[in-house]
Each structure stands twice: as structure tokens, then as C-alpha cells.
């Protein structure tokens, strides 16, 4: 572990890599789970809204005033009916809320449980850049290169103020802050480029603190990784000779 991270480790909550979830179906994809939960929530809210709007509209029509002099004469509800009208709608709302909360908790566990075999990269945040350090010493700024088909774990800290590393396409966002190490992981399945943004206001030029994730074919990433490692070793030797 990098010396600065070793000094910080006692005050931080770091995950131990765990076996992949999803019971034999391979590595879970929190981004897909997030999308499913979001769609399900929208469907549930829409259905409940339509049902209650329909009931309200029926009440308005059924008990409408039919002539100007008509006075209402509502039936008196018994205890059972009054309790039922109060409890049944509340039960419907709460049952759906508890269901969505349980699904959200399950998804949260996926977000916080790192699969085995993840590529671990150190991230140092600072105004206004993201600096990524790979296990072989290679360093990139504002450009995270990763292989397709392998989970990626970022262990993050900040050199100055609180930042938030946000990759919208992978539905992940986590603060990086001075004096602590936080983490996030994501699962890039296919080659492509994805935007990285800072989602925590960090001062002047905050909106320009951007980067990108470049997902590469595994063979191309391996070649880049070896070349970047050699360049890092050469730079370290040159610094040692000065």
C-alpha cells in the first residue's frame, strides 16, 4: 500500500474483497440493479397514483351535487368501516414502501461488497484533477483506463477538500475526502468511454473537474498496462539518479 494510505488506514473503513454475489450467476452489476429498482419504483408510484386518482374521481362523481339546493347527507360509517378506510390505504402504501426499501438495501449491499479479482486503483482527488495510480506504479490524470469484463475498485482520498467521484453511466458516486479512504467499485462490461464528474461543490472551477473512464479490450489494456508500467519504472529510476 502507498505510504500515505498506510498512515491513514487506521482511521478508515475499507472493504475486504468478497466473493461475487448473485449466487452462481456471475458478478453482479449494480448499475443494472439500480436501473431495475428505479423502473420498479416509477411503476409502483404510477399504479398507486392512478388507483387513488380513479377512486377520488369516482367519489367526486358519485357524491356530486345534483341541484343547487341539495344538501349532503353522508352515511355514518361504523367502527369497522372507518378503521378499514384508514388502515387499508395506509397498508398499501407501507407494504410498497417496505418492499422497495428491502430491494434498495439488497442493492446497497452489492454496491458495498467488492467482488474477488477486482482491479484495484488508487485515486487521489485534488482541485481540479483525478490522479489514478495502478498497482504497477503507472499514473494517469483525469483518465482511468480499465479492461472490459473485470470489476474495478477505486480506493480514494483527497489532497485538499471533499470531492465526489461520479461516473453516471455506471450509477456510482462516492465522496473522497482528506484524512479518510473511501471506496467504490463498478463493472465495465464493454469497451467505450464514460464521463467522470465531481458531484460535490469543491470551489472555484468545480464544474471543470471532469475526466473519463476508458474501457478497453482486455488484450489492449494489458499491452497499455505493461507499457505504462515500464514508463513509470523508468521515471522512478531517473528521479533516483538525480
Secondary structure, DSSP 4 states (H G I P E B T S, - for coil): --HHHHHHGGGS--PPPB--SSTTS-S--HHHHHHHHHHHHHHHHHHHHHHHHHHHHHHHHHT--SSTT----PPPPPHHHHHHHHHHHHHHHHHHHHHHHHHHHHHHHHHHSPBTTPEEEEEEEETTEEEEE-TTS-EEESEEEEETTEEEEEEEEESSS-EEEEEGGGTEEEEE-TT--EEEEEEE-SSEEEEEEE-S--STTGGG-EEEEEEE-HHHHHHHHHHHHHHHHHHHHHHHH-
